Amino acid sequence: MAKTALVIVESPTKARTIEKFLGKDFNVKASYGHVRDLPNNASEIPEKVKGEKWARIGVNIEKDFEPLYIIPPGKKKHVKELKDALKGAAELLLATDEDREGESISWHLLEVLKPKIPVKRLVFHEITKEAIQHSLDTARDVNQNLVRAQETRRIVDRLYGYTVSPLLWRKMAPRLSAGRVQSVAMKILVERELERIKFKRAVYWDLKGVFRKESAKNAAGEFEAVLTHVDGKRVATGKDFEPYT
């Protein structure tokens, strides 16, 4: 007998626990994280766009930064299981985490599964019967603002990281990954290194003397004087040097 609602969470462990609270009228499945993403390598790029110069990064910068989403090979089995489960459901409940990534996963599930049944977004912060019931009572739609925020972060990571990461592999260590944060840090390091390269080392000396008249009988008659000129030429001081070069 078909169950009345298909609930999708991110992890199988969470799915098994939640199913105990919900009972027999709910079928709880795991998405195993994201079901779609930008292609990770050339083999994942669809044939129809392989000739495009932007295909390698998976973002069409000539079409309003449109992302190229694919179902990774390792996720196709999970997607099929979710599609099969959806066939016997009367309602789809998306219960992924309440953050940008979780909201994005729910949105991608909608894009992949294309459900013809009612859809609700469930959010809970603890796995208890009370929290889950409260999420059912306060179900909402997918928050598109959170989805777009995650998508923007992902695109910026790809645009910068895919160009900076190979540089890190050559200059620092293999398989280092750069993204929106690491790229900014790398820029700061490069700028600082360029400043270091431009810097010219210079040495200068100053001279201070303590003098006392022969007639002075104690330290009260002493005074200090700094050398400022030699043979009519002013002696350099620290103020004469530009601190960056």
trRosetta pair geometry for C-beta under 8 A, 3 or more apart (Angstrom, degrees):
i j d omega theta_ij theta_ji phi_ij phi_ji
2 88 3.7 -151 -130 -179 109 101
2 89 7.0 -150 175 -70 110 31
2 90 7.6 114 127 -31 120 89
3 6 7.3 116 89 -71 110 61
3 24 7.1 -141 -115 158 105 58
3 25 5.9 142 -160 -170 86 33
3 26 6.2 114 170 -130 130 4
3 27 4.2 146 61 -34 149 101
3 88 6.7 72 34 122 66 108
3 89 6.7 -13 84 -103 80 73
4 25 4.8 -7 26 -176 113 93
4 26 7.3 -44 61 -76 81 50
4 89 7.2 60 150 -152 22 64
4 90 4.9 -36 -161 35 63 119
4 91 6.5 16 148 21 76 102
5 25 6.6 47 20 138 95 82
5 26 5.0 -26 72 -114 100 75
5 27 7.1 -178 91 26 49 72
5 89 6.1 56 -146 -157 19 105
5 90 6.6 -55 -71 60 55 80
5 91 4.4 -27 -111 70 86 101
5 92 7.5 172 -161 -84 72 17
5 93 5.6 31 173 -8 117 115
6 26 7.9 144 -102 -163 16 65
6 27 5.2 -28 -109 72 64 102
6 29 6.6 -11 -170 12 95 114
6 82 7.9 114 170 -159 138 73
6 85 5.3 125 -126 136 129 105
6 86 5.7 -83 9 -98 169 56
6 89 3.8 -59 -21 -92 104 157
6 91 7.2 -175 26 89 66 51
6 92 5.3 -17 67 -113 100 65
6 93 6.9 179 88 27 47 73
7 15 7.9 162 100 -133 98 82
7 18 6.8 -122 118 124 144 134
7 19 7.9 -179 60 -84 127 73
7 22 6.8 -158 -4 -72 154 173
7 26 5.4 18 -9 -177 120 113
7 27 6.9 169 22 80 74 45
7 28 4.5 -23 72 -106 109 73
7 29 7.2 155 81 24 54 64
7 93 4.5 -22 -105 74 73 111
7 95 5.5 11 -174 1 98 127
7 122 7.3 -16 -140 24 103 146
8 28 7.8 167 -83 -157 25 55
8 29 5.5 -25 -106 74 71 88
8 30 7.3 122 -159 -123 67 15
8 31 5.5 60 176 -45 111 101
8 82 6.6 37 -105 -133 128 120
8 92 7.3 0 -3 -170 109 90
8 93 7.3 170 18 87 66 57
8 94 5.6 -18 60 -119 102 58
8 95 6.5 164 76 32 45 76
8 96 7.1 -13 113 -48 88 87
8 106 7.9 147 86 -111 116 71
8 109 6.0 161 101 -148 160 160
9 14 4.7 -121 136 105 147 118
9 15 5.1 -170 49 -75 116 75
9 18 6.3 134 -33 12 148 151
9 28 6.6 11 2 -173 108 101
9 29 7.7 169 29 87 68 38
9 30 5.8 -38 77 -107 77 66
9 31 7.3 -150 96 6 29 86
9 95 4.9 -34 -84 88 80 101
9 96 6.4 150 -147 -87 43 48
10 14 6.7 41 57 42 72 142
10 30 6.5 11 127 -155 20 86
10 31 5.8 -45 -121 51 45 97
10 32 7.4 117 178 -87 57 6
10 33 5.9 53 -166 -78 98 39
10 96 5.2 85 -53 -132 96 82
10 97 6.2 -12 -17 -19 141 93
10 102 6.9 -83 -53 -115 130 88
10 105 6.4 29 -97 133 99 171
11 14 4.5 89 66 9 93 103
11 15 6.8 -150 99 -12 49 86
11 30 5.6 -38 144 -136 13 129
11 32 7.3 75 -112 -105 43 44
11 33 8.0 41 -75 -47 68 68
12 15 5.1 -50 -146 32 38 119
12 16 6.5 38 157 -21 68 99
12 30 4.2 -93 -72 -8 58 157
12 32 7.2 10 -34 -79 93 83
13 16 6.1 -53 -153 31 30 107
13 17 6.7 23 152 -13 62 108
14 17 5.8 -60 -150 40 34 110
14 18 6.0 29 158 -17 70 111
14 30 7.2 118 58 -100 88 107
14 127 6.6 -143 -143 -90 85 140
15 18 6.1 -60 -143 39 26 106
15 19 6.3 31 158 -27 63 108
15 28 4.5 169 -163 135 80 103
15 29 6.0 -1 -138 -163 142 9
15 30 4.5 -105 -31 -52 138 91
16 19 5.9 -53 -148 28 27 114
16 20 7.3 33 153 -24 58 100
16 28 7.6 -173 -66 94 22 126
17 20 6.1 -54 -166 22 35 112
17 21 7.4 22 146 -10 64 104
17 127 5.4 31 124 168 132 145
18 21 5.8 -59 -159 37 43 108
18 22 6.1 30 152 -15 76 113
18 28 5.2 168 88 -135 106 159
18 95 7.2 144 -155 111 167 158
18 127 6.3 -100 -75 -145 79 107
18 132 6.4 153 -144 -108 92 143
19 22 5.8 -61 -138 42 33 106
19 26 6.7 -158 -129 98 67 102
19 27 7.9 7 -119 -149 113 26
19 28 4.1 -138 -72 29 94 129
21 127 7.6 -167 -15 176 145 78
21 128 7.6 136 -109 162 150 25
21 129 4.6 -166 -147 -97 114 74
21 132 5.3 107 118 42 143 156
22 25 7.3 -116 151 65 90 74
22 26 3.8 -43 140 44 134 147
22 28 6.5 133 35 -48 143 120
22 132 6.7 -107 -69 152 86 143
23 26 6.3 86 66 19 60 97
26 93 7.8 -33 -140 33 112 138
27 85 5.8 -165 127 -166 136 113
27 88 7.7 65 -7 87 160 108
27 89 6.7 -118 42 -88 123 107
29 81 6.8 -180 -155 127 135 105
29 82 5.8 164 121 -102 149 77
29 85 5.4 178 -41 29 150 175
30 78 7.5 -68 99 -148 76 121
31 34 7.6 13 137 -106 117 5
31 35 5.5 -86 -171 -47 107 106
31 78 6.5 100 -163 153 40 130
31 82 6.9 28 -103 -74 72 145
31 96 7.0 -21 23 -86 138 114
31 105 6.0 141 93 178 157 119
31 109 6.2 -85 -104 -84 139 120
32 35 7.9 95 63 -80 80 75
32 75 6.8 -167 82 -120 117 86
32 78 5.0 -113 24 -104 124 162
33 105 7.0 -124 177 -109 38 132
34 37 5.4 74 128 -58 141 102
34 75 7.5 -62 105 -99 63 157
34 101 7.7 -86 -63 -170 101 92
34 104 7.4 -17 -108 113 103 106
34 105 5.6 -120 -97 -102 57 90
34 108 6.4 35 -155 58 78 163
35 71 6.3 -21 159 -126 75 93
35 75 5.2 166 -142 168 56 135
35 78 6.7 -133 -112 98 98 114
35 79 5.4 116 -162 -83 120 100
35 82 7.6 -55 -105 20 150 155
35 105 7.1 100 3 -154 84 79
35 108 5.5 171 56 126 90 117
35 109 6.1 93 22 -85 138 67
35 112 5.5 -84 115 -1 132 164
36 69 4.5 32 166 179 123 115
36 70 6.7 162 -152 78 81 23
36 71 5.6 -54 -97 -85 73 60
36 72 7.9 162 -129 -9 30 76
36 75 7.7 -148 -63 99 37 154
36 108 4.4 -157 34 -161 110 126
36 111 6.9 -47 2 81 157 124
36 112 6.2 -174 -41 -60 118 121
37 40 7.4 29 107 -45 122 92
37 69 6.8 147 74 -142 6 77
37 70 7.1 -37 68 59 55 69
37 72 6.1 9 38 -38 108 110
37 154 7.9 -136 -148 -161 80 139
38 57 7.8 -25 176 155 136 50
38 58 3.6 120 -167 122 104 154
38 59 7.1 -23 -124 -50 136 81
38 67 6.0 -93 -84 -166 100 105
38 68 6.3 79 -134 70 76 73
38 69 6.8 -64 -79 -99 47 50
38 70 7.5 57 -161 21 19 88
38 154 6.8 164 -13 159 119 113
38 158 5.6 -14 82 -92 172 149
39 42 7.9 78 147 -95 131 14
39 44 3.8 173 -144 99 100 110
39 45 5.0 117 148 -71 177 65
39 55 7.9 2 45 170 143 75
39 58 4.9 178 33 -86 82 123
39 68 6.5 -24 -5 104 101 112
39 70 5.2 45 -73 19 84 136
40 44 5.9 64 39 18 68 150
40 72 7.1 35 -1 -111 117 114
41 44 5.7 95 59 8 64 101
42 45 5.7 -44 -159 11 44 117
42 50 7.8 68 -167 -137 85 102
42 56 7.1 -22 -89 -115 81 80
44 70 5.4 156 167 91 100 158
44 72 6.8 -24 -128 -117 138 64
44 73 7.4 -118 -100 -24 99 92
45 49 6.4 -112 176 83 98 92
45 50 5.2 119 117 -96 119 77
45 55 5.0 75 -155 166 139 112
45 56 7.4 -44 -73 -90 147 39
45 58 7.6 -135 -101 -85 92 83
45 68 7.6 26 -132 132 78 147
45 70 7.7 -127 -103 -46 29 151
46 49 5.5 57 74 26 93 95
46 50 7.1 -137 95 -42 42 82
46 68 7.6 -140 17 -176 106 120
46 70 6.7 -175 -40 -96 94 118
47 50 5.6 -34 -144 -9 35 120
49 52 4.8 -33 -173 12 79 123
49 55 4.8 160 134 -102 94 116
49 68 6.6 -144 88 -123 163 144
50 55 5.7 162 -126 150 27 170
51 55 7.4 92 52 -13 22 144
52 55 4.4 117 69 -39 90 99
52 60 7.4 -29 158 -108 149 92
53 56 7.9 -39 174 8 41 100
54 57 6.1 -64 -172 48 66 98
54 58 7.9 -122 146 19 80 8
54 59 6.3 -96 174 83 113 50
54 60 5.2 119 100 -112 151 46
54 61 5.6 -168 -116 14 136 84
54 62 6.7 -150 -29 5 146 95
55 58 7.1 31 -175 -77 39 43
55 68 7.1 20 -136 -7 61 171
56 162 7.4 150 127 173 93 143
57 158 5.5 125 180 155 90 104
57 159 6.5 68 176 -97 142 49
57 162 5.0 -177 -116 61 94 164
58 67 6.5 19 142 -161 89 72
58 68 4.4 -126 -160 54 70 103
58 158 6.1 -83 63 -169 103 151
59 65 5.7 -10 178 -161 110 69
59 66 7.2 157 -162 76 58 38
59 67 5.6 -29 -106 -104 76 59
59 68 6.9 -131 -70 5 30 86
59 155 5.4 110 -111 -145 140 93
59 158 5.6 140 -23 99 126 132
59 159 6.1 -59 55 -69 155 90
60 63 4.2 -3 125 40 124 105
60 64 7.9 23 96 53 96 51
60 65 7.0 158 76 -144 58 15
60 66 4.3 -8 51 57 113 92
60 67 7.8 -140 15 -65 79 12
60 68 6.8 102 -29 -46 91 96
61 65 5.8 16 -114 -92 52 65
61 159 7.5 102 -83 -114 118 116
63 66 4.5 -30 102 7 105 121
65 155 5.8 74 169 -178 117 148
65 159 8.0 -40 -135 -63 113 135
67 151 6.6 -126 -12 -165 146 103
67 154 7.3 28 -107 103 148 117
67 155 5.9 -114 -76 -87 108 104
69 108 7.3 -157 -165 -128 147 106
69 111 7.6 32 96 119 157 149
71 75 5.5 -128 -178 86 83 108
71 76 5.6 102 131 -83 121 75
71 79 5.7 -28 -151 -28 142 159
71 112 6.8 98 -82 -122 119 129
72 75 4.8 76 62 10 85 107
72 76 7.6 -131 93 -30 45 78
73 76 6.1 -36 -155 -4 36 115
74 77 7.7 -48 179 20 38 101
75 78 5.3 -56 -162 43 61 113
75 79 5.9 65 141 -27 83 102
76 79 5.6 -53 -145 36 34 113
76 80 6.4 37 155 -21 65 103
77 80 5.9 -55 -153 33 30 112
77 81 6.6 30 151 -18 64 105
78 81 5.6 -53 -151 35 35 113
78 82 6.4 33 152 -18 66 105
79 82 5.7 -56 -150 37 32 111
79 83 6.4 33 152 -19 66 105
79 112 5.9 -91 -141 163 118 138
79 113 8.0 -152 -159 -72 82 76
80 83 5.7 -54 -147 36 32 111
80 84 6.3 33 154 -19 65 105
81 84 5.8 -54 -148 36 31 112
81 85 6.3 30 153 -19 64 107
82 85 5.6 -54 -146 37 32 111
82 86 6.3 39 153 -28 64 105
82 109 7.3 -101 166 -146 155 101
82 112 7.9 53 88 107 135 119
82 113 6.2 -86 129 -90 113 118
83 86 5.6 -50 -148 28 31 116
83 87 7.2 45 152 -34 59 94
83 113 6.1 -169 -93 -125 72 79
84 87 6.0 -42 -164 10 35 116
85 88 6.9 -73 -169 41 39 95
85 89 6.7 39 144 -33 71 118
86 89 5.4 -65 -149 27 40 119
86 92 6.7 5 -127 -89 99 115
86 113 5.6 152 -67 -165 163 120
86 115 6.1 -125 -161 -105 131 94
86 117 7.7 -170 -173 21 90 123
89 92 6.3 89 121 -72 143 69
89 117 6.2 -154 107 49 89 166
90 117 6.0 178 177 -153 29 139
90 118 7.9 10 144 34 66 96
91 117 5.7 -139 -94 146 30 120
91 118 5.1 -22 -123 72 84 96
91 119 7.6 166 -170 -86 66 30
91 120 7.1 4 176 8 110 104
92 113 7.4 149 -127 114 156 149
92 115 4.8 -80 -12 -116 150 168
92 117 5.8 125 -13 82 92 105
92 118 7.2 -174 30 95 73 47
92 119 4.7 -17 72 -109 106 77
92 120 7.4 165 90 26 58 60
93 119 7.8 171 -82 -157 30 52
93 120 5.3 -14 -114 68 72 93
93 121 7.9 149 -162 -104 58 14
93 122 5.2 30 178 -17 103 122
93 136 7.8 -22 -133 -107 145 80
93 139 7.2 -86 -131 -121 96 134
94 106 4.0 94 163 -134 142 107
94 109 6.2 161 -115 70 119 142
94 110 7.6 -45 -65 -50 148 94
94 119 6.8 26 -13 -174 108 98
94 120 7.2 -167 25 94 76 43
94 121 5.1 -28 69 -112 104 63
94 122 6.6 173 79 23 45 76
94 142 7.0 6 69 -78 152 100
95 121 8.0 151 -80 -168 41 48
95 122 4.1 -19 -96 73 85 114
95 123 7.6 -177 -141 -75 63 30
95 124 7.3 -6 -158 18 106 98
95 135 7.1 75 -122 143 104 150
96 102 3.9 176 133 -164 96 84
96 103 7.2 -171 89 -61 117 24
96 105 4.5 178 -139 79 165 121
96 106 4.9 -148 28 -51 124 90
96 109 7.8 172 -30 -9 132 137
97 101 6.7 17 68 81 120 91
97 102 3.1 -143 69 -72 69 141
97 105 7.8 67 33 30 80 132
98 102 5.8 -57 -45 78 14 146
98 103 7.4 48 -144 -53 42 91
98 123 4.4 64 -75 -147 123 116
98 125 7.1 -55 30 -77 129 81
99 102 5.0 90 44 14 68 104
99 103 6.9 -133 92 -6 30 91
99 146 7.7 179 156 -166 28 129
100 103 5.9 -58 -146 38 27 109
100 104 6.2 29 155 -21 64 109
100 146 5.2 -152 -111 -175 60 87
100 147 7.8 160 -159 -87 70 22
100 149 5.2 -98 -123 95 123 107
100 150 3.8 158 163 -70 102 100
100 153 7.1 61 141 17 153 140
101 104 5.6 -57 -149 37 30 113
101 105 6.4 34 152 -24 65 102
101 150 6.0 151 -79 -127 41 137
102 105 5.6 -48 -149 29 33 113
102 106 6.7 34 153 -17 63 101
103 106 5.8 -52 -156 33 35 112
103 107 6.5 34 149 -18 65 106
103 142 6.4 129 -164 -163 84 84
103 143 5.4 -54 -141 57 139 95
103 146 3.8 45 69 110 167 127
103 147 5.4 -120 131 -64 104 68
103 150 6.7 171 71 -11 96 136
104 107 5.6 -55 -149 37 35 112
104 108 6.3 33 154 -18 68 105
104 146 7.4 -123 -44 129 72 86
104 147 5.4 134 -95 -130 63 66
104 150 4.0 -99 -54 90 133 154
104 151 6.7 161 -119 -52 119 75
104 154 8.0 123 -146 -27 160 136
105 108 5.8 -55 -146 38 31 109
105 109 6.4 37 152 -24 63 104
106 109 5.6 -53 -151 32 31 115
106 110 6.8 33 151 -19 63 101
106 121 6.0 55 -174 -118 159 104
106 142 5.2 -172 114 -111 120 114
107 110 5.7 -52 -156 32 35 112
107 111 6.5 32 149 -18 66 105
107 142 5.3 135 -78 177 80 149
107 144 7.6 106 -101 -108 134 61
107 147 4.5 73 -37 -120 159 134
108 111 5.4 -53 -147 37 37 113
108 112 6.1 28 156 -14 69 109
109 112 5.9 -59 -141 42 29 105
109 113 5.6 7 169 -1 68 117
110 113 6.5 -60 -123 48 21 95
110 114 7.4 81 171 -79 52 33
110 115 6.9 -71 -132 14 67 99
110 119 6.7 63 -106 -156 110 165
110 142 6.7 -101 -17 -23 146 155
111 114 7.4 4 180 -61 22 73
115 119 5.6 125 72 -67 140 113
119 141 8.0 69 103 -127 95 69
119 142 8.0 -18 132 -23 123 102
120 139 3.7 7 178 170 126 139
120 140 7.3 103 -166 46 78 21
120 141 7.8 -80 -135 -85 48 43
121 139 6.2 142 62 -169 46 78
121 140 5.1 -43 65 77 105 69
121 141 5.9 64 5 169 120 11
121 142 5.2 149 -67 -72 138 54
121 143 7.6 -164 122 -16 171 74
122 132 7.8 25 176 -151 135 65
122 135 4.2 71 -166 154 93 119
122 136 6.6 -4 -115 -74 119 51
122 139 5.6 -40 -82 -110 68 89
123 135 5.6 -171 60 -129 39 109
123 138 7.8 -64 51 97 91 104
123 140 7.4 -9 0 29 114 109
124 127 7.3 107 113 -87 125 44
124 131 4.2 110 -162 150 120 103
124 132 5.6 -44 -56 -85 168 49
124 134 6.9 121 -106 70 102 96
124 135 4.3 -80 -53 -47 99 134
125 131 6.6 -120 50 -154 59 137
126 131 4.7 168 67 -40 81 165
127 131 7.0 -108 -105 67 11 132
127 132 7.2 34 -149 -51 51 109
128 131 4.6 88 55 9 85 103
128 132 6.9 -160 85 -5 42 88
129 132 6.0 -60 -146 40 28 108
129 133 6.2 28 156 -19 65 109
130 133 5.8 -57 -147 37 28 110
130 134 6.3 30 154 -21 64 106
131 134 5.6 -53 -149 35 31 113
131 135 6.6 33 152 -21 64 103
132 135 5.6 -50 -151 32 34 112
132 136 6.7 37 149 -19 63 101
133 136 5.6 -52 -154 33 36 113
133 137 6.5 31 150 -16 66 107
134 137 5.6 -58 -148 39 34 110
134 138 6.1 -2 162 9 70 113
135 138 6.3 -72 -135 55 27 87
135 139 6.8 65 158 -77 63 69
136 139 6.2 -7 -154 -43 30 105
140 143 7.5 28 119 -54 127 86
142 147 6.5 43 154 -45 110 130
143 146 4.3 53 100 13 113 111
143 147 6.7 167 96 -14 60 86
144 147 5.1 -51 -145 37 41 118
144 148 6.1 40 157 -19 71 102
145 148 6.0 -54 -146 38 29 106
145 149 6.4 33 152 -23 62 106
146 149 5.5 -52 -147 33 33 115
146 150 6.5 30 156 -16 65 103
147 150 6.1 -58 -153 37 29 106
147 151 6.2 27 152 -18 65 111
148 151 5.4 -54 -142 39 34 114
148 152 6.2 39 156 -24 66 103
149 152 5.9 -53 -150 32 28 111
149 153 6.7 28 153 -17 62 105
150 153 5.7 -55 -152 36 34 112
150 154 6.3 33 152 -20 67 107
151 154 5.6 -55 -148 36 32 113
151 155 6.3 30 155 -19 66 106
152 155 5.8 -56 -146 36 30 109
152 156 6.3 27 157 -16 65 107
153 156 6.0 -58 -146 39 28 108
153 157 6.3 35 153 -23 63 106
153 180 6.5 -97 -155 -2 70 151
154 157 5.6 -52 -151 33 30 116
154 158 6.5 25 153 -17 63 107
155 158 5.7 -57 -150 37 32 109
155 159 6.2 30 155 -19 68 107
156 159 5.8 -52 -140 37 32 109
156 160 6.2 8 167 3 66 112
156 179 7.8 76 110 175 79 80
156 180 4.5 44 120 -89 113 120
157 160 6.7 -77 -148 50 20 92
157 161 5.0 3 173 -8 65 130
157 179 3.9 -17 -136 -150 92 102
157 180 5.2 -70 -78 -25 63 89
158 161 6.1 -50 -108 46 19 103
158 162 5.6 18 -176 -20 59 116
159 162 7.0 -51 -134 30 8 104
159 163 7.5 -12 158 0 45 113
160 163 6.4 -78 -161 43 30 100
160 164 5.8 7 160 -6 73 120
160 178 6.8 -102 128 129 88 102
160 179 6.7 87 82 -174 106 31
160 180 6.0 109 46 -94 139 50
160 183 4.0 -38 158 -68 130 168
161 164 5.9 -67 -133 46 29 100
161 165 5.4 37 172 -34 71 110
161 177 6.6 9 -162 179 121 76
161 178 4.6 177 -131 93 70 68
161 179 4.3 -7 -73 -95 126 49
161 180 7.4 -54 -43 -34 99 49
161 182 7.2 67 -106 61 90 114
161 183 6.5 -110 -72 -50 56 116
162 165 6.4 -33 -123 23 21 114
162 166 8.0 22 171 -12 47 99
163 166 7.3 -60 -168 29 27 102
163 167 7.6 21 144 -12 58 111
164 167 5.6 -63 -163 36 45 115
164 168 6.5 45 146 -23 76 103
164 178 3.9 -84 97 96 116 156
164 182 7.1 171 110 110 143 99
164 183 4.9 -173 -18 -108 162 90
164 186 5.8 142 -163 57 134 163
165 168 5.6 -54 -152 32 37 112
165 169 6.6 39 152 -23 68 101
165 176 6.6 -169 -147 94 75 70
165 177 5.8 -11 -114 -134 120 42
165 178 4.6 -157 -69 25 69 94
166 169 5.4 -48 -149 30 38 116
166 170 6.6 31 156 -15 67 104
167 170 6.0 -59 -151 39 32 106
167 171 5.9 -2 164 7 69 118
167 186 7.9 108 90 -176 126 147
168 171 6.4 -73 -131 53 25 90
168 172 4.9 -35 -167 36 69 119
168 173 7.2 -26 156 49 87 59
168 176 4.1 -97 135 77 133 125
168 177 8.0 -113 68 -26 151 8
168 178 5.8 155 -18 -38 139 116
168 186 7.4 -92 -73 -106 105 139
169 172 7.5 -36 -72 53 10 76
169 173 7.3 -57 -127 99 42 32
169 174 5.2 42 -146 -122 89 48
169 175 6.7 76 -106 -26 102 29
169 176 6.4 -166 -70 33 60 85
172 176 6.0 -4 86 -1 122 155
173 176 5.5 94 73 -39 86 114
177 182 7.1 137 112 19 59 165
178 182 4.1 -137 -139 102 66 125
178 183 5.3 98 165 -66 110 74
178 186 6.3 -8 -132 -23 134 143
179 182 5.3 80 37 24 60 102
179 183 6.5 -107 104 -14 22 98
180 183 6.1 -51 -141 30 19 113
180 184 7.1 19 157 -16 54 105
181 184 6.1 -59 -159 33 31 107
181 185 6.6 26 149 -14 66 108
182 185 5.5 -56 -148 40 37 113
182 186 6.1 41 152 -23 69 105
183 186 5.6 -50 -146 35 31 113
183 187 6.5 37 151 -23 63 102
184 187 5.6 -50 -151 31 33 115
184 188 6.7 34 151 -18 63 101
185 188 5.7 -52 -154 34 35 112
185 189 6.5 34 150 -18 66 106
186 189 5.6 -54 -149 37 35 113
186 190 6.2 35 153 -20 67 105
187 190 5.8 -54 -146 36 30 110
187 191 6.3 29 156 -18 64 106
188 191 5.9 -55 -147 37 29 110
188 192 6.3 28 155 -18 64 108
189 192 5.8 -58 -149 38 29 110
189 193 6.2 31 153 -21 65 107
190 193 5.6 -54 -147 36 32 112
190 194 6.4 34 153 -20 65 102
191 194 5.7 -51 -150 33 33 112
191 195 6.6 36 150 -19 63 102
192 195 5.6 -50 -153 34 36 114
192 196 6.5 39 148 -22 65 103
193 196 5.4 -50 -150 33 36 115
193 197 6.5 39 151 -22 66 101
194 197 5.6 -49 -148 33 35 113
194 198 6.5 30 154 -16 65 106
195 198 5.9 -59 -149 39 31 108
195 199 6.5 46 151 -42 64 100
195 244 5.8 -74 -154 -166 108 97
195 245 8.0 -109 -158 -73 70 68
196 199 5.6 -44 -153 10 33 119
198 244 7.3 15 94 143 120 85
198 245 5.1 -53 138 -114 106 93
199 244 7.0 -109 -91 164 87 43
199 245 6.0 -139 -105 -129 45 35
200 245 6.2 31 10 163 93 65
202 241 6.2 -165 63 -114 134 130
204 236 4.8 -99 -134 96 140 116
204 237 7.3 177 134 -117 146 14
204 238 7.4 -174 71 -74 134 54
204 240 7.7 119 -79 59 169 118
204 241 7.5 -153 -2 -41 137 127
206 226 6.7 -14 174 -161 112 105
206 227 6.9 174 -171 55 64 93
206 235 6.9 121 -117 133 68 131
206 237 6.4 45 -84 -114 123 77
207 226 7.0 137 85 -159 55 58
207 227 4.0 22 67 11 107 129
207 235 7.8 -79 22 -175 96 170
208 224 6.1 -1 180 -171 104 107
208 225 7.3 165 -157 84 61 37
208 226 5.0 -27 -103 -100 79 74
208 227 7.5 -125 -73 2 34 78
209 224 7.0 157 83 -154 45 58
209 225 5.3 -16 61 62 93 86
209 226 7.8 173 19 -87 69 27
209 227 7.4 77 -11 -43 103 88
210 222 5.7 4 179 -174 97 120
210 223 7.6 170 -153 86 57 28
210 224 5.6 -31 -99 -97 66 71
211 222 6.8 151 80 -154 38 67
211 223 5.8 -24 64 64 89 76
211 224 7.6 148 17 -103 78 21
211 225 6.1 10 0 6 122 114
212 216 4.7 -106 -180 61 96 138
212 219 7.6 -82 -98 -125 139 41
212 221 5.3 89 -151 103 92 94
212 222 4.5 -42 -80 -95 101 70
212 223 7.6 144 -84 16 53 64
213 216 4.6 107 61 -16 81 98
213 221 5.8 -86 37 160 92 126
215 221 7.6 -144 89 -162 70 162
216 220 7.2 -159 -163 74 112 67
216 221 2.6 -151 -132 85 134 157
216 222 7.0 166 131 -51 161 53
217 221 7.2 93 29 -2 45 136
218 221 6.6 113 67 6 53 94
219 222 5.2 -30 -163 -1 61 122
227 230 7.1 26 173 -58 116 92
227 235 5.8 53 121 -5 92 160
228 234 6.4 -36 162 -140 76 75
228 235 5.8 -153 -168 28 24 103
229 232 6.2 -5 172 -136 122 11
229 233 6.2 153 -157 73 79 30
229 234 5.4 -44 -97 -96 80 44
229 235 6.3 -143 -84 -15 24 84
230 233 5.9 -29 67 61 69 86
230 235 6.1 76 -7 -69 98 98
236 240 4.7 -102 -153 49 88 153
236 241 7.7 69 174 -42 118 91
237 240 5.6 115 56 -7 57 99
238 241 6.2 -62 -164 30 47 107
242 245 5.3 3 95 51 119 84
